[in-house]
């Protein structure tokens, strides 16, 4: 029997769920940090990732065979070393669709109905009645860049607003909630049609600053841009310029090229921008969903099979 190490403390109910999936295996979690760190060299299965312990975990004689990442993004991890050592990596895809799609629509509707302006006026005790810029989401066109689990759920919600949904996907494979799917070569064509553009893309070598000056120029003038994917997929300077000249009418941003966003950054003071501090995936149900994905894979693993859910392609980085 092997050793499973969870780098974070786990509630008893989650410990039991893991133990039930792997009878006889030893489970150590972050509730006893000293013990957890001491036993890292023995880990065959790791729940979570500690970059500070990479030297221990990724030695040539490492026992580590499988890492379940706590989040969906893996671009910060030493993927090439995982490949060299034959380590399987699975991510948290599937945990985020509900909270992030809700966050997207919270931003989208707030910017459309100017709720963000009303909140600022409320804080200043200002009545500030103005109908200027008040819009409607119903019947508009939304473009979703990166139609994975989050993008598909966002598209499903958009249909409640009778929206036309355009999608961008590397494979071009259709989605039941997307009216028309584009491959990356059709990005600018998609942008030109959209009233809202939602960026759900991971950060890879192919998506680095994929939204730049040319892309913002291609957008329908005054359209709204929302980014909940990765900050490095957007050229921030180009976005600021597009917001300043009105090419982009508004933006809802949860992720940034530099985090935390510097205090003197111009985005802070833009009336037409909503900023949140990389929290769109946060949810009271996060760990519950993650452990469910992990234990489903774990049941296979302890029977000598490879994990089947959320296996990351180490070359594609997602």
ABEGO torsion letter per residue (X at the ends): XBBBBBABBBBAAAAAAAAAABBGBBBBBAABAAAAAAAAAABABBBEBBAAAAAAAABAABABABBBBABABAAABBAAAAAAAGBBBBBABGAAAAAAAAAAAAAAAAAAAGAAAAAAAAAAGBAGBBABGBBBABGBBBBBBGBBAAAAAAAAAAAAAGBBBBBBBAAGBBBAABABBBBAAAAAAAAAABABBBBABBBBAAABGABBAAAAAABBBGBBBBBABBAAABBAAAAAAAAAAGABABBBBABBABOBBBAABAAAABAABBBBBGAAABBAAAAAAAAAAAAAAAAAAAAGBBBABGBBBAAAGX
